[in-house]
């Protein structure tokens, strides 16, 4: 391949040797585009820690702040700089491997979007503020809700948005299986995953109906997130305010940021408390997440 490419590129001296040497630096990039989702999956690492100060300040944000763009540069600056500094020969090699194809770009964008989802949906103090536990069912419900928020926004991006939405959903399902296994599910795993997928579609339909005015959003959340716990009415109302604000924020977020995966959900506050919660949750004595014995959040 390199000899053929060298002939096509014409009079560059030593291009064949250069491309052969460049393979070592670009091989990882190319390999990441050809492996399956299951092979490529790793739980998203938060490159940028969410800035939390206190649950009270977050509640004030949800109640009082107007919508703002959620654009947030997720690619590290050194990675961006490296991309701009790649030589034409390396770019040609990466292009041959499909690195710059639309599907490849969407794959990277989907992973950034899913990182944004997990940063927010599983943040200990987000869960605490919204009255959710760190058990599997509440974590899954929180993930479903944030995935739905992004899928709603991607509907406005036409065919490209639909393609990106599918890749985001694929990453979500891969992560759900990973989390289920971590929670200890070994028997009838596929049946449990099917029930969880039904729960996602059911809750998404319920949220769509609520946004269309067919029922209160807080009621849909009370049923699908809080499993009809009567004591969680106030938390469901707060979560409904948060959802409506995030939808408004995503609406004013530029299409370029959405399609590149460069977003971060609103999360002003709670950093000091969040750090303490993270350290305690990572303690060897911390209790494992409860296994999803039954998926309960199917929207009606």
BAFI-3210 file (N, C-alpha, C; in Angstrom, 3 decimals, decimal comma, padded with zeros to 6 digits):
// residues 300
n [1|2|3|4|5|6|7|8|9|10|11|12|13|14|15|16|17|18|19|20|21|22|23|24|25|26|27|28|29|30|31|32|33|34|35|36|37|38|39|40|41|42|43|44|45|46|47|48|49|50|51|52|53|54|55|56|57|58|59|60|61|62|63|64|65|66|67|68|69|70|71|72|73|74|75|76|77|78|79|80|81|82|83|84|85|86|87|88|89|90|91|92|93|94|95|96|97|98|99|100|101|102|103|104|105|106|107|108|109|110|111|112|113|114|115|116|117|118|119|120|121|122|123|124|125|126|127|128|129|130|131|132|133|134|135|136|137|138|139|140|141|142|143|144|145|146|147|148|149|150|151|152|153|154|155|156|157|158|159|160|161|162|163|164|165|166|167|168|169|170|171|172|173|174|175|176|177|178|179|180|181|182|183|184|185|186|187|188|189|190|191|192|193|194|195|196|197|198|199|200|201|202|203|204|205|206|207|208|209|210|211|212|213|214|215|216|217|218|219|220|221|222|223|224|225|226|227|228|229|230|231|232|233|234|235|236|237|238|239|240|241|242|243|244|245|246|247|248|249|250|251|252|253|254|255|256|257|258|259|260|261|262|263|264|265|266|267|268|269|270|271|272|273|274|275|276|277|278|279|280|281|282|283|284|285|286|287|288|289|290|291|292|293|294|295|296|297|298|299|300]
n.u [000,822|001,936|003,960|002,433|000,971|003,082|003,907|001,638|001,643|003,678|006,462|007,637|010,435|011,637|009,150|007,961|009,467|008,944|006,167|006,015|007,362|005,634|003,493|003,664|002,985|000,395|-001,080|-002,591|-004,694|-005,973|-006,619|-008,514|-010,763|-011,607|-012,202|-014,749|-017,686|-017,935|-015,343|-013,933|-014,905|-014,585|-015,187|-016,252|-013,815|-013,599|-012,305|-012,433|-013,155|-016,311|-017,532|-018,501|-020,101|-022,028|-025,019|-027,139|-026,511|-026,668|-029,369|-030,420|-029,473|-030,932|-033,521|-033,501|-031,720|-031,390|-031,556|-028,492|-025,773|-024,441|-021,977|-018,745|-015,350|-014,093|-011,994|-008,633|-006,279|-003,694|-004,117|-005,670|-003,796|-001,885|-003,277|-003,484|-000,857|-000,083|001,557|001,130|001,518|001,004|-001,646|-002,718|-002,324|-003,934|-006,362|-006,692|-007,101|-009,583|-009,955|-010,794|-013,327|-016,931|-018,376|-016,378|-015,717|-018,174|-018,232|-016,228|-017,346|-019,675|-018,637|-017,601|-019,960|-021,194|-019,477|-020,058|-022,644|-022,264|-020,633|-022,406|-024,812|-024,080|-022,800|-022,073|-023,150|-025,009|-026,898|-027,541|-028,605|-030,866|-032,309|-031,788|-030,518|-027,327|-027,715|-028,130|-030,555|-031,400|-029,157|-029,215|-031,673|-031,081|-029,060|-030,569|-032,321|-030,598|-029,483|-031,818|-032,280|-030,171|-030,770|-033,184|-032,281|-030,630|-032,424|-032,962|-030,912|-031,047|-030,186|-027,489|-027,551|-029,229|-027,617|-025,481|-026,911|-027,621|-025,111|-024,411|-026,412|-025,685|-023,212|-024,199|-025,785|-023,786|-022,373|-024,351|-024,559|-021,977|-022,089|-024,116|-022,917|-020,848|-022,379|-022,978|-024,654|-025,159|-026,678|-029,235|-028,623|-029,007|-031,788|-032,289|-031,003|-032,616|-034,993|-034,139|-033,650|-036,246|-037,222|-035,868|-036,940|-039,618|-039,580|-038,570|-040,619|-042,584|-041,493|-041,472|-044,232|-044,909|-043,558|-045,024|-047,258|-049,132|-049,130|-047,980|-044,545|-043,160|-044,672|-044,205|-041,501|-041,547|-042,676|-040,905|-038,265|-038,234|-039,752|-042,402|-042,299|-043,872|-042,826|-041,039|-041,931|-041,279|-038,598|-038,957|-040,243|-038,218|-036,334|-037,757|-037,776|-035,035|-034,703|-036,257|-034,845|-032,332|-033,034|-033,713|-031,220|-029,693|-030,960|-030,061|-027,432|-024,769|-024,997|-022,596|-021,083|-022,673|-022,630|-019,958|-019,624|-018,940|-019,982|-021,274|-023,241|-025,291|-023,813|-023,173|-021,486|-020,834|-018,134|-016,181|-017,635|-018,249|-015,750|-015,152|-017,216|-016,592|-014,143|-014,935|-016,706|-015,005|-013,675|-012,325|-014,186|-016,590|-019,960|-021,046|-022,796|-026,316|-027,619|-029,455|-032,149|-034,740|-035,979|-037,588|-038,514|-040,362|-042,062|-045,448]
n.v [-001,204|001,226|001,633|001,951|004,257|006,039|006,280|007,487|009,926|011,232|013,386|013,472|013,150|010,255|009,517|007,056|005,774|007,559|007,337|004,705|004,858|006,599|005,033|003,863|005,932|006,553|004,276|003,471|005,258|004,516|001,853|002,102|002,740|000,484|-001,636|-003,489|-002,219|-003,384|-004,312|-001,939|-000,595|001,332|002,428|005,763|008,219|011,022|013,707|016,310|017,648|018,058|021,157|021,518|023,058|023,371|021,653|023,357|025,653|024,583|023,949|026,526|027,408|025,746|026,615|029,392|030,346|031,395|029,858|028,744|028,337|025,049|024,485|023,093|022,588|019,516|018,010|017,576|020,293|019,768|017,602|018,727|020,526|018,741|017,577|019,679|019,955|017,748|016,228|016,376|013,878|012,079|012,723|011,853|009,110|008,544|009,259|007,316|005,181|005,742|007,536|010,180|009,992|010,423|008,650|007,829|010,265|010,757|008,624|009,328|011,681|010,707|009,282|011,396|012,745|010,779|010,671|013,157|012,600|010,546|011,884|013,726|012,299|010,290|011,569|011,826|013,902|015,088|013,059|012,919|015,497|015,399|013,513|010,818|007,483|005,708|003,265|000,631|000,839|003,541|004,858|003,896|004,954|007,673|007,849|007,084|009,272|011,434|010,576|010,632|013,417|014,309|012,899|014,074|016,642|016,011|015,331|017,594|017,826|016,583|014,107|013,552|013,991|011,901|009,689|010,100|009,958|007,242|006,017|007,079|005,931|003,236|003,199|003,756|001,441|-000,495|000,319|-000,015|-002,812|-003,360|-002,141|-003,656|-006,158|-005,502|-005,019|-007,507|-009,195|-012,237|-014,430|-015,015|-012,704|-011,519|-011,380|-009,558|-007,307|-006,865|-006,129|-003,785|-002,244|-001,997|-000,487|001,903|002,782|002,973|004,955|007,104|007,563|008,333|010,741|012,217|012,432|013,938|016,341|017,129|017,968|016,164|015,053|015,834|016,642|016,175|014,123|012,049|011,685|011,009|008,501|007,056|007,523|007,721|005,583|005,776|006,636|008,112|009,996|011,431|013,571|016,346|016,239|015,174|017,294|019,219|017,934|017,931|020,672|020,986|019,325|020,653|023,052|022,158|021,175|023,594|024,831|023,114|023,639|026,198|025,693|025,605|023,939|022,927|022,379|020,432|018,337|017,735|016,705|018,323|019,230|020,047|019,234|021,386|022,225|023,771|024,234|022,420|021,264|020,818|019,209|017,193|016,056|014,929|013,069|011,415|010,292|008,867|007,075|005,545|004,066|001,020|-000,131|000,625|000,044|-002,207|-001,501|-002,080|-004,993|-005,198|-006,666|-006,678|-004,786|-001,785|000,615|001,115|003,213|004,316]
n.w [000,000|000,788|-001,125|-003,442|-002,753|-002,529|-005,181|-006,255|-004,944|-006,094|-006,708|-004,142|-002,150|-000,609|000,415|000,734|002,751|004,779|005,183|005,998|008,443|009,709|010,264|012,778|014,491|013,731|013,673|015,895|015,808|013,430|014,010|016,002|014,609|013,322|014,964|016,757|018,473|020,993|021,413|021,389|023,534|026,436|029,707|029,750|030,371|032,438|031,104|031,760|034,761|036,302|037,477|040,591|043,378|045,545|046,509|046,930|045,404|042,889|042,738|042,787|040,343|038,592|039,135|038,619|036,589|033,200|029,888|028,358|026,078|025,818|024,860|024,865|024,869|024,288|023,270|024,151|024,298|023,407|021,754|019,741|018,745|017,777|015,682|013,851|013,172|011,758|009,071|005,470|004,372|006,503|006,964|004,578|004,807|007,055|005,978|003,988|005,658|006,614|008,662|008,529|007,549|007,356|009,011|010,789|012,042|013,257|015,034|016,877|017,829|019,028|021,183|022,683|023,300|024,836|026,973|028,108|028,964|030,929|032,761|033,915|034,527|036,306|038,354|041,754|043,422|041,786|041,599|044,313|044,809|043,218|044,500|044,035|044,324|044,392|043,315|040,879|039,360|039,604|038,578|035,946|035,093|035,198|033,268|031,005|030,852|030,236|027,838|026,294|026,285|024,598|022,254|021,536|020,859|018,696|016,748|015,323|013,551|011,128|008,627|009,277|012,015|012,775|012,182|013,979|016,354|016,397|016,728|019,212|020,779|020,477|021,862|024,380|024,906|024,932|027,176|029,134|029,205|030,138|032,683|033,856|034,015|035,769|037,994|038,767|037,346|035,903|035,246|032,912|031,430|028,868|028,752|030,800|029,720|027,522|028,811|030,034|027,784|026,801|028,900|028,481|025,982|026,710|028,732|027,255|025,395|027,180|028,136|025,776|025,316|027,536|027,019|024,898|026,087|026,992|029,482|032,829|033,078|035,437|036,530|034,731|035,208|037,895|037,740|036,047|036,851|039,657|040,403|041,234|043,895|046,464|048,214|046,776|045,304|045,290|044,482|041,942|040,715|040,790|039,162|036,781|036,182|035,737|033,461|031,513|031,356|030,450|027,940|026,718|026,824|025,197|022,817|022,140|021,767|019,487|016,302|015,306|017,602|018,833|016,914|016,908|019,362|021,427|024,117|027,369|030,095|032,160|035,177|037,539|040,443|043,540|043,649|045,762|047,565|045,815|045,242|047,712|047,911|045,745|046,561|048,782|047,636|046,117|047,928|049,351|051,003|050,072|049,133|046,573|043,461|043,262|041,779|038,687|039,120|038,131|035,456|035,913|034,934|032,832|030,730|030,832]
ca.u [000,000|002,789|004,638|001,448|000,688|004,256|003,877|000,542|001,959|004,563|007,896|008,180|011,587|011,598|007,810|007,643|010,051|008,281|004,865|006,234|007,663|004,470|002,501|003,729|002,281|-001,009|-001,742|-003,610|-005,868|-006,661|-007,154|-009,702|-011,922|-011,963|-012,640|-016,173|-018,026|-017,626|-013,893|-013,397|-015,537|-014,035|-016,027|-015,712|-013,072|-013,903|-011,095|-012,649|-013,994|-017,425|-017,348|-019,600|-019,796|-022,978|-026,301|-028,011|-026,218|-027,177|-030,825|-030,687|-029,245|-032,058|-034,736|-033,442|-030,873|-031,929|-030,784|-027,228|-025,142|-023,688|-020,754|-017,592|-014,297|-013,712|-010,686|-007,515|-005,615|-002,523|-004,613|-006,046|-002,562|-001,244|-004,010|-003,154|000,549|000,190|002,009|000,232|001,698|000,277|-003,070|-003,083|-002,379|-005,132|-007,522|-006,835|-007,638|-010,945|-010,000|-011,508|-014,638|-018,042|-018,683|-015,310|-015,898|-019,354|-017,874|-015,512|-018,298|-020,578|-017,930|-017,545|-021,302|-021,499|-018,704|-020,852|-023,766|-021,840|-020,154|-023,513|-025,831|-023,585|-022,113|-022,706|-023,959|-026,193|-027,858|-027,982|-029,446|-032,135|-032,972|-031,577|-029,452|-026,277|-028,024|-028,141|-031,774|-031,405|-028,100|-029,702|-032,721|-030,417|-028,420|-031,633|-032,845|-029,635|-029,435|-033,022|-032,062|-029,333|-031,476|-034,148|-031,545|-030,093|-033,495|-032,935|-029,709|-031,265|-029,629|-026,250|-027,951|-029,761|-026,476|-024,778|-027,791|-027,516|-023,817|-024,512|-027,237|-024,884|-022,282|-025,024|-026,143|-022,563|-022,091|-025,363|-024,138|-020,790|-022,516|-024,876|-021,942|-020,178|-023,323|-023,064|-025,632|-024,541|-027,739|-030,261|-028,148|-029,643|-033,164|-032,241|-030,664|-033,819|-035,915|-033,596|-033,865|-037,660|-037,381|-035,411|-037,917|-040,832|-039,392|-038,416|-041,953|-043,293|-040,964|-041,974|-045,638|-044,956|-043,152|-046,111|-048,351|-050,134|-049,116|-046,934|-043,214|-042,805|-045,344|-043,469|-040,235|-041,864|-042,950|-039,804|-037,002|-038,406|-040,551|-043,649|-042,123|-044,660|-042,030|-040,096|-042,661|-040,506|-037,422|-039,413|-040,514|-036,912|-035,740|-038,500|-037,227|-033,702|-034,850|-036,734|-033,757|-031,306|-033,545|-033,569|-029,783|-029,266|-031,528|-029,227|-026,065|-024,548|-024,985|-021,211|-020,667|-023,439|-022,178|-018,581|-019,615|-018,341|-020,996|-021,258|-024,492|-025,178|-023,376|-022,481|-021,489|-020,565|-016,828|-015,550|-018,411|-018,147|-014,464|-015,255|-018,093|-015,878|-013,133|-015,586|-017,304|-013,947|-013,074|-012,506|-015,330|-017,824|-020,850|-021,228|-024,118|-027,296|-027,854|-030,783|-032,876|-035,847|-036,061|-038,896|-038,850|-041,018|-043,065|-046,819]
ca.v [000,000|002,414|001,842|002,494|005,629|006,854|006,589|008,424|011,236|011,895|013,631|013,638|012,272|009,474|009,465|005,679|005,531|008,418|006,772|003,490|005,280|007,269|004,048|003,637|007,003|006,675|002,977|003,420|006,006|003,711|000,647|002,434|002,890|-000,775|-002,633|-003,418|-001,378|-004,104|-004,349|-000,607|000,079|001,562|003,399|007,089|008,924|012,458|014,494|017,599|017,449|018,977|022,116|021,488|023,757|022,917|021,286|024,538|026,526|023,911|024,125|027,912|027,448|025,087|027,405|030,813|030,726|031,219|028,922|029,181|027,301|024,019|024,194|022,862|021,928|018,272|017,540|018,259|021,253|019,151|016,753|019,633|021,042|017,665|017,390|020,754|019,863|016,546|016,483|015,927|012,438|011,386|012,930|010,966|007,761|008,456|009,326|005,992|004,292|006,127|008,330|011,436|009,730|010,918|007,669|007,881|011,496|010,567|007,709|010,086|012,616|009,946|008,978|012,630|012,985|009,838|011,126|014,220|011,951|009,855|012,896|014,339|011,363|009,446|012,389|011,536|014,974|015,272|012,060|013,310|016,688|015,026|012,498|009,474|006,724|005,235|001,904|000,441|001,292|005,001|005,235|003,605|005,925|008,949|007,727|007,111|010,629|012,299|010,127|011,178|014,848|014,485|012,398|015,110|017,715|015,520|015,263|018,821|017,841|015,869|012,768|013,412|013,863|010,556|008,763|010,299|009,456|005,782|005,663|007,407|004,894|002,012|003,334|003,649|000,050|-001,208|000,686|-000,648|-004,200|-003,314|-001,830|-004,799|-007,190|-005,027|-005,131|-008,907|-009,966|-013,285|-015,316|-014,375|-011,351|-010,979|-011,043|-008,320|-006,216|-006,591|-005,392|-002,438|-001,515|-001,643|000,601|003,137|003,225|003,363|006,252|008,122|007,867|009,071|012,114|012,870|012,779|015,020|017,590|017,496|018,463|015,144|014,853|016,608|016,026|015,684|012,839|011,055|011,431|010,298|007,110|006,369|007,688|007,502|004,362|006,135|006,893|009,293|010,981|012,075|014,509|017,592|015,943|015,018|018,638|019,842|017,278|018,405|021,994|020,757|018,771|021,713|024,014|021,546|021,166|024,960|025,069|022,370|024,308|027,351|025,222|025,534|022,617|022,462|021,807|019,200|017,293|017,375|016,127|019,290|019,776|019,649|019,598|022,406|021,629|024,794|024,004|021,128|020,627|020,332|018,087|016,127|015,380|014,110|011,950|010,511|009,554|007,896|006,017|004,686|003,356|-000,424|-000,545|001,120|-001,029|-002,265|-001,128|-003,146|-005,602|-004,901|-007,933|-006,456|-003,423|-001,350|001,979|001,159|004,282|003,957]
ca.w [000,000|000,894|-002,402|-004,360|-002,351|-002,831|-006,607|-006,511|-004,385|-007,031|-006,601|-002,794|-001,910|000,629|001,005|001,123|004,072|005,759|005,496|006,778|009,802|010,301|010,657|014,215|015,187|013,342|013,698|016,944|015,344|012,437|014,634|016,789|013,731|012,690|015,929|017,058|019,625|022,224|021,586|021,605|024,665|027,760|030,386|029,429|031,410|032,447|030,901|032,407|035,921|036,417|038,563|041,549|044,623|046,554|045,943|046,980|044,267|041,698|042,756|042,377|038,894|037,926|039,325|038,261|035,457|031,863|029,057|027,774|025,269|026,535|024,115|025,735|024,085|024,955|022,818|024,804|023,422|022,770|020,671|018,659|018,153|017,025|014,436|012,908|012,812|010,974|007,705|004,415|004,192|007,573|006,705|003,470|005,355|007,889|005,088|003,396|006,683|006,953|009,890|008,287|006,969|008,171|010,057|011,785|012,819|014,100|016,123|017,901|018,422|019,891|022,430|023,473|023,834|025,916|028,129|028,727|029,640|032,154|033,707|034,630|034,989|037,396|039,361|043,056|043,975|040,938|042,070|045,653|044,702|042,610|045,310|043,501|044,964|043,490|042,910|039,433|038,703|039,517|037,628|034,606|034,778|034,961|031,958|029,994|030,747|029,557|026,447|025,645|026,045|023,419|021,069|021,159|020,178|017,429|015,751|014,523|012,712|009,883|008,421|010,061|013,411|012,961|012,206|015,238|017,409|016,430|017,320|020,639|021,401|020,516|022,981|025,592|025,137|025,305|028,565|029,985|029,408|030,996|034,051|034,354|034,402|036,981|039,106|039,167|036,574|035,102|034,798|032,083|031,142|027,671|029,095|031,570|028,809|026,736|029,673|030,209|026,533|026,809|029,863|027,843|024,993|027,409|029,396|026,213|024,882|028,224|028,162|024,562|025,539|028,520|026,374|023,994|026,904|027,264|030,929|033,467|033,011|036,767|036,729|033,951|035,903|039,135|037,390|035,364|037,579|041,098|040,581|041,912|045,328|046,790|048,956|045,850|044,450|045,158|043,668|040,555|040,203|040,549|038,002|035,612|035,869|035,161|032,120|030,623|031,149|029,608|026,572|026,204|026,640|024,014|021,641|021,771|021,551|018,033|015,667|015,168|018,888|019,036|016,004|017,266|020,708|022,349|025,012|028,780|030,737|033,211|036,439|038,313|041,873|044,175|043,427|046,997|048,056|044,833|045,424|048,915|047,598|044,845|047,304|049,648|046,815|045,587|049,047|049,245|051,792|049,470|048,714|045,116|042,978|043,309|040,476|038,142|039,058|037,210|034,924|036,356|034,535|031,537|030,751|030,440]
c.u [000,858|003,510|003,678|001,146|001,852|004,277|002,800|000,878|003,057|005,963|008,432|009,346|011,420|010,210|007,467|008,182|009,329|006,932|005,005|006,534|006,473|003,434|002,488|002,942|000,809|-001,768|-002,840|-004,872|-006,672|-007,311|-008,436|-010,936|-012,408|-012,431|-014,121|-016,412|-017,665|-016,128|-013,343|-013,856|-014,622|-014,936|-015,435|-015,003|-013,374|-012,598|-011,202|-013,604|-015,089|-017,202|-018,590|-019,180|-020,723|-024,288|-027,259|-027,769|-026,725|-028,693|-031,200|-030,503|-030,449|-033,302|-034,675|-032,697|-031,585|-031,073|-029,518|-026,656|-024,354|-022,394|-019,564|-016,561|-013,792|-012,367|-009,584|-006,782|-004,416|-002,942|-005,021|-004,813|-001,882|-001,945|-003,641|-001,718|000,883|000,583|000,994|000,331|000,928|-001,220|-003,555|-003,223|-003,641|-006,399|-007,770|-007,428|-009,031|-011,076|-010,823|-012,884|-015,734|-018,354|-017,643|-015,437|-017,096|-019,056|-017,161|-016,450|-019,234|-019,916|-017,816|-018,913|-021,612|-020,668|-019,455|-022,021|-023,322|-021,298|-021,292|-024,413|-025,387|-022,843|-022,799|-023,600|-025,098|-027,281|-028,423|-028,952|-030,823|-032,835|-032,871|-030,440|-028,403|-026,503|-028,216|-029,365|-031,819|-030,331|-028,592|-030,777|-032,129|-029,717|-029,456|-032,135|-031,896|-029,413|-030,636|-032,854|-031,252|-030,028|-032,526|-033,446|-031,051|-031,166|-033,458|-031,774|-029,831|-030,614|-028,366|-026,563|-028,490|-028,635|-025,710|-025,606|-027,693|-026,208|-023,798|-025,311|-026,470|-023,885|-023,012|-025,342|-024,932|-022,210|-023,090|-024,990|-022,935|-021,187|-023,307|-023,940|-021,211|-021,077|-023,572|-024,068|-024,892|-025,608|-028,789|-029,886|-028,876|-031,102|-033,215|-031,929|-031,856|-034,824|-035,437|-033,787|-035,329|-037,921|-036,953|-036,449|-039,208|-040,713|-039,251|-039,766|-042,749|-042,815|-041,425|-043,424|-045,758|-044,582|-044,188|-047,342|-049,405|-050,191|-048,004|-045,598|-042,811|-043,462|-044,631|-042,157|-040,470|-042,074|-041,704|-038,466|-037,149|-039,317|-041,782|-043,503|-042,832|-043,868|-041,097|-040,776|-041,858|-039,266|-037,806|-039,712|-039,214|-036,259|-036,452|-038,021|-035,866|-033,809|-035,288|-035,626|-032,681|-031,755|-033,413|-032,110|-029,267|-029,785|-030,651|-027,761|-025,842|-024,505|-023,575|-020,729|-021,380|-022,859|-020,736|-018,497|-019,057|-019,414|-020,729|-022,557|-024,252|-024,846|-022,580|-022,593|-020,890|-019,160|-016,232|-016,291|-018,290|-016,855|-014,513|-016,105|-017,387|-014,868|-013,771|-016,185|-016,262|-013,230|-013,288|-013,732|-016,646|-018,647|-021,004|-022,634|-025,038|-027,550|-029,274|-031,615|-034,079|-035,790|-037,467|-039,377|-039,531|-042,146|-044,406|-047,495]
c.v [001,256|002,703|002,473|003,951|006,542|007,236|007,619|009,831|011,935|012,128|013,803|012,670|011,558|009,301|008,053|005,370|006,342|007,828|005,501|003,838|005,906|006,275|003,832|004,691|007,066|005,369|002,892|004,146|005,182|002,494|000,936|002,563|001,550|-001,824|-002,454|-002,558|-002,076|-004,134|-002,987|000,004|000,167|002,578|004,787|007,718|010,405|013,229|015,835|017,390|018,498|019,881|022,135|022,281|023,329|022,578|022,469|025,450|025,900|024,052|025,543|028,061|026,896|025,959|028,765|031,138|030,483|030,268|029,552|028,026|026,330|023,646|024,120|022,057|020,688|017,727|018,288|019,159|020,640|018,240|017,603|020,166|019,982|017,444|018,446|020,644|018,610|016,920|015,948|014,426|011,652|011,546|012,022|009,531|007,572|008,479|007,985|005,008|004,664|007,024|009,598|011,222|010,240|009,951|007,712|009,123|011,367|009,635|008,449|011,079|011,911|009,622|010,226|012,932|012,037|010,138|012,228|013,632|011,343|010,824|013,416|013,306|010,520|010,243|012,203|012,656|015,385|014,311|012,460|014,484|016,343|013,895|011,094|008,790|006,333|003,784|001,834|001,067|002,805|005,495|005,034|004,610|007,294|008,945|007,806|008,526|011,527|011,874|010,688|012,665|015,082|013,994|013,402|016,216|017,267|015,372|016,478|018,854|016,980|014,495|012,551|013,248|012,477|009,534|008,872|009,762|007,938|005,342|005,966|006,337|003,572|002,056|003,181|002,197|-000,794|-000,931|000,052|-002,105|-004,276|-003,080|-002,991|-005,916|-006,778|-005,155|-006,574|-009,742|-010,974|-014,208|-014,505|-012,927|-010,749|-010,600|-009,732|-007,127|-005,855|-005,786|-003,962|-001,600|-001,108|-000,474|001,927|003,656|003,679|004,720|007,371|008,530|008,676|010,519|012,896|013,314|013,938|016,347|018,050|017,967|017,438|014,771|015,697|015,891|015,467|014,330|011,734|010,693|010,670|008,815|006,384|006,480|007,280|006,323|004,598|006,261|008,194|010,381|011,769|013,092|015,791|017,374|015,795|016,376|019,381|019,250|017,722|019,795|021,869|020,279|019,856|022,729|023,423|021,456|022,549|025,282|024,351|023,021|025,467|026,967|025,049|024,108|022,054|021,800|020,486|018,070|016,877|016,729|017,058|019,981|019,297|020,120|020,607|021,748|022,640|024,458|022,669|020,527|020,035|019,122|016,908|015,349|014,455|012,876|010,927|009,666|008,516|006,759|005,080|003,911|001,862|-000,907|-000,125|-000,046|-001,034|-001,870|-002,337|-003,685|-005,319|-006,173|-007,830|-005,015|-002,908|-000,071|002,074|002,171|003,790|005,161]
c.w [000,000|-000,420|-003,410|-004,045|-002,686|-004,308|-006,925|-006,035|-005,170|-006,524|-005,191|-002,600|-000,579|001,209|001,471|002,519|005,146|006,182|006,324|008,231|010,485|010,783|012,161|014,982|014,885|013,428|014,734|016,520|014,357|013,073|015,380|015,927|013,192|013,679|016,222|018,271|020,925|022,489|021,966|022,911|025,878|028,419|030,194|030,613|031,309|032,319|031,612|033,563|035,967|037,625|039,442|042,796|045,742|045,889|045,948|045,779|042,971|041,608|042,323|040,874|038,147|037,989|038,632|036,968|034,126|031,056|028,513|026,972|026,142|025,805|025,056|024,952|024,818|024,483|023,553|023,812|022,705|021,618|019,471|017,946|017,299|015,687|013,402|012,416|012,005|009,560|006,707|004,220|005,247|007,370|005,578|003,953|006,190|007,039|004,422|004,389|007,143|008,162|009,710|007,650|007,906|009,305|011,172|012,662|013,754|015,272|017,246|018,597|019,396|021,219|023,305|024,092|024,990|027,167|028,862|029,506|030,966|033,197|034,561|035,287|036,171|038,470|040,713|043,562|043,067|041,396|043,425|045,595|044,153|043,351|044,767|044,241|043,938|043,087|041,394|038,785|038,559|038,554|036,199|034,191|034,461|033,608|030,838|029,769|029,965|028,106|025,691|025,351|024,777|022,149|020,598|020,374|018,803|016,360|014,823|013,540|011,472|009,829|009,236|011,541|013,718|013,038|013,522|016,399|017,525|017,073|018,818|021,366|021,495|021,674|024,310|025,902|025,527|026,766|029,522|030,255|030,338|032,447|034,660|034,801|035,680|038,202|039,506|038,408|035,705|034,497|034,045|031,746|029,950|027,940|029,867|030,666|027,930|027,545|029,892|028,954|026,405|027,760|029,250|026,861|025,659|028,063|028,365|025,636|025,898|028,273|026,917|024,750|026,521|027,883|025,357|024,756|027,246|028,740|031,511|033,387|034,361|037,058|035,958|034,635|037,202|038,862|036,889|036,078|039,036|041,419|041,446|043,423|045,671|047,483|048,051|044,933|044,234|044,303|042,197|039,927|039,908|039,305|036,720|035,204|035,203|033,714|031,139|030,343|030,243|028,155|025,933|025,933|025,394|022,736|021,186|021,600|020,050|017,502|015,571|016,459|019,134|018,192|016,263|018,647|021,755|023,191|026,435|029,402|031,855|034,538|037,236|039,797|042,271|044,045|044,692|047,537|047,115|044,974|046,626|048,653|046,726|045,611|048,197|048,850|046,249|046,685|048,894|049,998|051,185|048,945|047,202|044,734|043,003|041,910|040,011|038,008|038,143|036,727|035,169|035,705|033,176|031,590|030,240|029,832]
res [x|x|x|x|x|x|x|x|x|x|x|x|x|x|x|x|x|x|x|x|x|x|x|x|x|x|x|x|x|x|x|x|x|x|x|x|x|x|x|x|x|x|x|x|x|x|x|x|x|x|x|x|x|x|x|x|x|x|x|x|x|x|x|x|x|x|x|x|x|x|x|x|x|x|x|x|x|x|x|x|x|x|x|x|x|x|x|x|x|x|x|x|x|x|x|x|x|x|x|x|x|x|x|x|x|x|x|x|x|x|x|x|x|x|x|x|x|x|x|x|x|x|x|x|x|x|x|x|x|x|x|x|x|x|x|x|x|x|x|x|x|x|x|x|x|x|x|x|x|x|x|x|x|x|x|x|x|x|x|x|x|x|x|x|x|x|x|x|x|x|x|x|x|x|x|x|x|x|x|x|x|x|x|x|x|x|x|x|x|x|x|x|x|x|x|x|x|x|x|x|x|x|x|x|x|x|x|x|x|x|x|x|x|x|x|x|x|x|x|x|x|x|x|x|x|x|x|x|x|x|x|x|x|x|x|x|x|x|x|x|x|x|x|x|x|x|x|x|x|x|x|x|x|x|x|x|x|x|x|x|x|x|x|x|x|x|x|x|x|x|x|x|x|x|x|x|x|x|x|x|x|x|x|x|x|x|x|x|x|x|x|x|x|x|x|x|x|x|x|x]
***
